[in-house]
């Protein structure tokens, strides 16, 4: 399977439109949702981003040109969305804090099934990113960042056009789909069994840390001997306790 085919399979399983997601990510002023609330804020210097978004169906973070932060909360089923979700942005010297909160009795279950959040941040002003979110599908698109840390509960993580180190703290069994590998993906888990998919022919090294962690390798659905490049700057790391990460390739 190709990257797009694997991406489509993830979206279909989560009942998400691939075409709409890619178009909405590329253009924050265009939406396919019936209801939405948009928050914008301009910055003019490099910032550390600290973001907390709670639980949603889909969360998409992407880098953009310009100086504007855009947070779009969207749904097809919640006409009171503008009243029921509050987005707060605090600009504190060299740090930006962004938080989304449910209001008016909207349940976590409703948010997990009916709400998507799209966030765009100006790539030229991004220092580091810390993001806490729970989502059925968690995505990062077109972002070059020295260090992106995700504290998440997300069975599906999509990294599309991402450069730098991505650290993932998640104890669920995960499918991590990488459009490319340009830097490091560091996975921290406890008692989990996950898979990371990279393009066939990618040069990378691996590193096992923690207690009882193991990295295995698969091609064409079958376990193989390691196919690493020891001097590569691209690294897949597994840290934590009693967890397995299978490195898989796609065409």
TORZARO-610106 format. One record per residue (C-alpha): x, y, z; chain; residue in one letter. Coordinates in steps of 0.1 Angstrom, whole numbers. Example, Ala and Ser with C-alpha at 12.3 -4.5 7.8 and 13.67 -1.06 7.14 Angstrom:
BEGIN
rec x:123, y:-45, z:78, chaine:A, residu:A
rec x:137, y:-11, z:71, chaine:A, residu:S
This chain:
BEGIN
rec x:0, y:0, z:0, chaine:A, residu:X
rec x:11, y:36, z:-6, chaine:A, residu:X
rec x:10, y:64, z:19, chaine:A, residu:X
rec x:-23, y:78, z:6, chaine:A, residu:X
rec x:-39, y:43, z:6, chaine:A, residu:X
rec x:-29, y:38, z:42, chaine:A, residu:X
rec x:-40, y:73, z:51, chaine:A, residu:X
rec x:-74, y:67, z:35, chaine:A, residu:X
rec x:-78, y:34, z:54, chaine:A, residu:X
rec x:-72, y:52, z:87, chaine:A, residu:X
rec x:-98, y:79, z:78, chaine:A, residu:X
rec x:-123, y:54, z:67, chaine:A, residu:X
rec x:-120, y:35, z:100, chaine:A, residu:X
rec x:-125, y:67, z:119, chaine:A, residu:X
rec x:-153, y:79, z:96, chaine:A, residu:X
rec x:-134, y:110, z:85, chaine:A, residu:X
rec x:-132, y:124, z:49, chaine:A, residu:X
rec x:-96, y:123, z:36, chaine:A, residu:X
rec x:-104, y:149, z:9, chaine:A, residu:X
rec x:-120, y:173, z:32, chaine:A, residu:X
rec x:-93, y:170, z:58, chaine:A, residu:X
rec x:-65, y:178, z:34, chaine:A, residu:X
rec x:-84, y:207, z:19, chaine:A, residu:X
rec x:-93, y:221, z:54, chaine:A, residu:X
rec x:-57, y:217, z:65, chaine:A, residu:X
rec x:-44, y:236, z:35, chaine:A, residu:X
rec x:-69, y:264, z:37, chaine:A, residu:X
rec x:-81, y:275, z:72, chaine:A, residu:X
rec x:-106, y:299, z:55, chaine:A, residu:X
rec x:-124, y:271, z:38, chaine:A, residu:X
rec x:-146, y:246, z:57, chaine:A, residu:X
rec x:-167, y:215, z:49, chaine:A, residu:X
rec x:-183, y:216, z:83, chaine:A, residu:X
rec x:-218, y:230, z:91, chaine:A, residu:X
rec x:-207, y:246, z:123, chaine:A, residu:X
rec x:-174, y:261, z:135, chaine:A, residu:X
rec x:-158, y:287, z:157, chaine:A, residu:X
rec x:-125, y:303, z:146, chaine:A, residu:X
rec x:-99, y:320, z:169, chaine:A, residu:X
rec x:-70, y:339, z:154, chaine:A, residu:X
rec x:-40, y:356, z:169, chaine:A, residu:X
rec x:-9, y:372, z:154, chaine:A, residu:X
rec x:26, y:370, z:167, chaine:A, residu:X
rec x:59, y:385, z:155, chaine:A, residu:X
rec x:86, y:366, z:173, chaine:A, residu:X
rec x:97, y:331, z:180, chaine:A, residu:X
rec x:76, y:313, z:206, chaine:A, residu:X
rec x:74, y:281, z:226, chaine:A, residu:X
rec x:39, y:266, z:220, chaine:A, residu:X
rec x:22, y:249, z:250, chaine:A, residu:X
rec x:-13, y:236, z:239, chaine:A, residu:X
rec x:-40, y:216, z:257, chaine:A, residu:X
rec x:-71, y:205, z:237, chaine:A, residu:X
rec x:-88, y:178, z:257, chaine:A, residu:X
rec x:-106, y:150, z:239, chaine:A, residu:X
rec x:-119, y:153, z:203, chaine:A, residu:X
rec x:-126, y:131, z:173, chaine:A, residu:X
rec x:-98, y:145, z:151, chaine:A, residu:X
rec x:-69, y:169, z:159, chaine:A, residu:X
rec x:-48, y:184, z:131, chaine:A, residu:X
rec x:-17, y:206, z:137, chaine:A, residu:X
rec x:1, y:222, z:108, chaine:A, residu:X
rec x:27, y:247, z:101, chaine:A, residu:X
rec x:18, y:277, z:79, chaine:A, residu:X
rec x:33, y:308, z:64, chaine:A, residu:X
rec x:27, y:343, z:77, chaine:A, residu:X
rec x:23, y:354, z:114, chaine:A, residu:X
rec x:-12, y:342, z:123, chaine:A, residu:X
rec x:-22, y:314, z:147, chaine:A, residu:X
rec x:-56, y:299, z:137, chaine:A, residu:X
rec x:-76, y:275, z:158, chaine:A, residu:X
rec x:-108, y:261, z:142, chaine:A, residu:X
rec x:-132, y:240, z:162, chaine:A, residu:X
rec x:-156, y:223, z:138, chaine:A, residu:X
rec x:-186, y:200, z:139, chaine:A, residu:X
rec x:-215, y:188, z:116, chaine:A, residu:X
rec x:-238, y:182, z:145, chaine:A, residu:X
rec x:-234, y:209, z:172, chaine:A, residu:X
rec x:-251, y:241, z:162, chaine:A, residu:X
rec x:-242, y:257, z:196, chaine:A, residu:X
rec x:-205, y:250, z:190, chaine:A, residu:X
rec x:-195, y:287, z:195, chaine:A, residu:X
rec x:-211, y:287, z:230, chaine:A, residu:X
rec x:-200, y:253, z:240, chaine:A, residu:X
rec x:-163, y:255, z:233, chaine:A, residu:X
rec x:-139, y:282, z:246, chaine:A, residu:X
rec x:-105, y:288, z:231, chaine:A, residu:X
rec x:-81, y:308, z:252, chaine:A, residu:X
rec x:-47, y:321, z:241, chaine:A, residu:X
rec x:-22, y:336, z:265, chaine:A, residu:X
rec x:9, y:353, z:251, chaine:A, residu:X
rec x:36, y:352, z:279, chaine:A, residu:X
rec x:69, y:366, z:267, chaine:A, residu:X
rec x:85, y:338, z:247, chaine:A, residu:X
rec x:57, y:314, z:252, chaine:A, residu:X
rec x:22, y:309, z:238, chaine:A, residu:X
rec x:-4, y:290, z:258, chaine:A, residu:X
rec x:-34, y:277, z:239, chaine:A, residu:X
rec x:-63, y:259, z:256, chaine:A, residu:X
rec x:-97, y:246, z:244, chaine:A, residu:X
rec x:-124, y:239, z:270, chaine:A, residu:X
rec x:-158, y:224, z:268, chaine:A, residu:X
rec x:-187, y:244, z:283, chaine:A, residu:X
rec x:-224, y:242, z:290, chaine:A, residu:X
rec x:-224, y:205, z:299, chaine:A, residu:X
rec x:-210, y:192, z:266, chaine:A, residu:X
rec x:-197, y:157, z:275, chaine:A, residu:X
rec x:-164, y:142, z:267, chaine:A, residu:X
rec x:-182, y:115, z:247, chaine:A, residu:X
rec x:-199, y:141, z:225, chaine:A, residu:X
rec x:-165, y:159, z:218, chaine:A, residu:X
rec x:-148, y:126, z:210, chaine:A, residu:X
rec x:-175, y:117, z:184, chaine:A, residu:X
rec x:-186, y:150, z:170, chaine:A, residu:X
rec x:-158, y:176, z:172, chaine:A, residu:X
rec x:-126, y:182, z:151, chaine:A, residu:X
rec x:-99, y:208, z:158, chaine:A, residu:X
rec x:-76, y:223, z:132, chaine:A, residu:X
rec x:-46, y:244, z:144, chaine:A, residu:X
rec x:-22, y:263, z:122, chaine:A, residu:X
rec x:9, y:279, z:137, chaine:A, residu:X
rec x:34, y:302, z:119, chaine:A, residu:X
rec x:64, y:279, z:111, chaine:A, residu:X
rec x:90, y:307, z:111, chaine:A, residu:X
rec x:81, y:316, z:147, chaine:A, residu:X
rec x:79, y:280, z:162, chaine:A, residu:X
rec x:106, y:272, z:187, chaine:A, residu:X
rec x:92, y:241, z:204, chaine:A, residu:X
rec x:58, y:226, z:207, chaine:A, residu:X
rec x:41, y:207, z:236, chaine:A, residu:X
rec x:6, y:195, z:229, chaine:A, residu:X
rec x:-17, y:175, z:251, chaine:A, residu:X
rec x:-47, y:160, z:233, chaine:A, residu:X
rec x:-68, y:129, z:230, chaine:A, residu:X
rec x:-81, y:121, z:196, chaine:A, residu:X
rec x:-92, y:91, z:174, chaine:A, residu:X
rec x:-69, y:105, z:147, chaine:A, residu:X
rec x:-40, y:129, z:156, chaine:A, residu:X
rec x:-22, y:145, z:127, chaine:A, residu:X
rec x:8, y:168, z:121, chaine:A, residu:X
rec x:13, y:183, z:86, chaine:A, residu:X
rec x:40, y:205, z:71, chaine:A, residu:X
rec x:58, y:214, z:103, chaine:A, residu:X
rec x:95, y:219, z:108, chaine:A, residu:X
rec x:102, y:221, z:145, chaine:A, residu:X
rec x:133, y:212, z:166, chaine:A, residu:X
rec x:112, y:194, z:191, chaine:A, residu:X
rec x:75, y:185, z:192, chaine:A, residu:X
rec x:62, y:167, z:222, chaine:A, residu:X
rec x:28, y:150, z:222, chaine:A, residu:X
rec x:11, y:139, z:254, chaine:A, residu:X
rec x:-18, y:119, z:239, chaine:A, residu:X
rec x:-43, y:92, z:239, chaine:A, residu:X
rec x:-45, y:85, z:202, chaine:A, residu:X
rec x:-46, y:51, z:184, chaine:A, residu:X
rec x:-36, y:68, z:151, chaine:A, residu:X
rec x:-8, y:93, z:146, chaine:A, residu:X
rec x:-1, y:107, z:111, chaine:A, residu:X
rec x:31, y:126, z:104, chaine:A, residu:X
rec x:30, y:142, z:70, chaine:A, residu:X
rec x:59, y:165, z:60, chaine:A, residu:X
rec x:73, y:167, z:95, chaine:A, residu:X
rec x:110, y:175, z:103, chaine:A, residu:X
rec x:127, y:175, z:136, chaine:A, residu:X
rec x:122, y:154, z:167, chaine:A, residu:X
rec x:87, y:142, z:175, chaine:A, residu:X
rec x:83, y:127, z:210, chaine:A, residu:X
rec x:51, y:107, z:216, chaine:A, residu:X
rec x:39, y:98, z:251, chaine:A, residu:X
rec x:10, y:74, z:247, chaine:A, residu:X
rec x:1, y:41, z:264, chaine:A, residu:X
rec x:-24, y:30, z:237, chaine:A, residu:X
rec x:-16, y:5, z:210, chaine:A, residu:X
rec x:-8, y:29, z:181, chaine:A, residu:X
rec x:-5, y:30, z:144, chaine:A, residu:X
rec x:21, y:58, z:135, chaine:A, residu:X
rec x:21, y:66, z:98, chaine:A, residu:X
rec x:50, y:87, z:85, chaine:A, residu:X
rec x:50, y:102, z:51, chaine:A, residu:X
rec x:88, y:106, z:55, chaine:A, residu:X
rec x:114, y:103, z:83, chaine:A, residu:X
rec x:134, y:135, z:87, chaine:A, residu:X
rec x:147, y:135, z:122, chaine:A, residu:X
rec x:136, y:114, z:151, chaine:A, residu:X
rec x:104, y:97, z:163, chaine:A, residu:X
rec x:107, y:89, z:200, chaine:A, residu:X
rec x:78, y:67, z:213, chaine:A, residu:X
rec x:73, y:64, z:251, chaine:A, residu:X
rec x:49, y:37, z:262, chaine:A, residu:X
rec x:39, y:13, z:290, chaine:A, residu:X
rec x:25, y:-21, z:282, chaine:A, residu:X
rec x:17, y:-13, z:246, chaine:A, residu:X
rec x:22, y:-29, z:212, chaine:A, residu:X
rec x:24, y:-4, z:183, chaine:A, residu:X
rec x:35, y:-1, z:147, chaine:A, residu:X
rec x:53, y:27, z:128, chaine:A, residu:X
rec x:51, y:28, z:90, chaine:A, residu:X
rec x:78, y:44, z:70, chaine:A, residu:X
rec x:85, y:45, z:32, chaine:A, residu:X
rec x:104, y:16, z:18, chaine:A, residu:X
rec x:141, y:25, z:13, chaine:A, residu:X
rec x:142, y:50, z:42, chaine:A, residu:X
rec x:175, y:51, z:60, chaine:A, residu:X
rec x:172, y:51, z:97, chaine:A, residu:X
rec x:186, y:37, z:130, chaine:A, residu:X
rec x:168, y:25, z:161, chaine:A, residu:X
rec x:173, y:28, z:198, chaine:A, residu:X
rec x:157, y:7, z:226, chaine:A, residu:X
rec x:155, y:23, z:260, chaine:A, residu:X
rec x:136, y:17, z:292, chaine:A, residu:X
rec x:127, y:-17, z:307, chaine:A, residu:X
rec x:115, y:-47, z:286, chaine:A, residu:X
rec x:112, y:-27, z:254, chaine:A, residu:X
rec x:117, y:-43, z:220, chaine:A, residu:X
rec x:118, y:-30, z:184, chaine:A, residu:X
rec x:109, y:-55, z:156, chaine:A, residu:X
rec x:109, y:-51, z:119, chaine:A, residu:X
rec x:83, y:-61, z:93, chaine:A, residu:X
rec x:82, y:-61, z:55, chaine:A, residu:X
rec x:51, y:-72, z:35, chaine:A, residu:X
rec x:34, y:-81, z:67, chaine:A, residu:X
rec x:61, y:-105, z:78, chaine:A, residu:X
rec x:88, y:-101, z:105, chaine:A, residu:X
rec x:123, y:-97, z:91, chaine:A, residu:X
rec x:158, y:-91, z:103, chaine:A, residu:X
rec x:167, y:-55, z:111, chaine:A, residu:X
rec x:171, y:-33, z:81, chaine:A, residu:X
rec x:187, y:-3, z:98, chaine:A, residu:X
rec x:215, y:21, z:87, chaine:A, residu:X
rec x:236, y:25, z:119, chaine:A, residu:X
rec x:251, y:59, z:109, chaine:A, residu:X
rec x:218, y:75, z:99, chaine:A, residu:X
rec x:206, y:108, z:115, chaine:A, residu:X
rec x:170, y:95, z:113, chaine:A, residu:X
rec x:162, y:76, z:145, chaine:A, residu:X
rec x:132, y:56, z:157, chaine:A, residu:X
rec x:133, y:52, z:195, chaine:A, residu:X
rec x:112, y:32, z:219, chaine:A, residu:X
rec x:113, y:40, z:256, chaine:A, residu:X
rec x:91, y:29, z:285, chaine:A, residu:X
rec x:82, y:-4, z:301, chaine:A, residu:X
rec x:72, y:-37, z:285, chaine:A, residu:X
rec x:63, y:-24, z:251, chaine:A, residu:X
rec x:69, y:-34, z:215, chaine:A, residu:X
rec x:73, y:-12, z:184, chaine:A, residu:X
rec x:72, y:-28, z:150, chaine:A, residu:X
rec x:89, y:-8, z:122, chaine:A, residu:X
rec x:70, y:-15, z:90, chaine:A, residu:X
rec x:75, y:-3, z:54, chaine:A, residu:X
rec x:51, y:7, z:26, chaine:A, residu:X
rec x:56, y:13, z:-11, chaine:A, residu:X
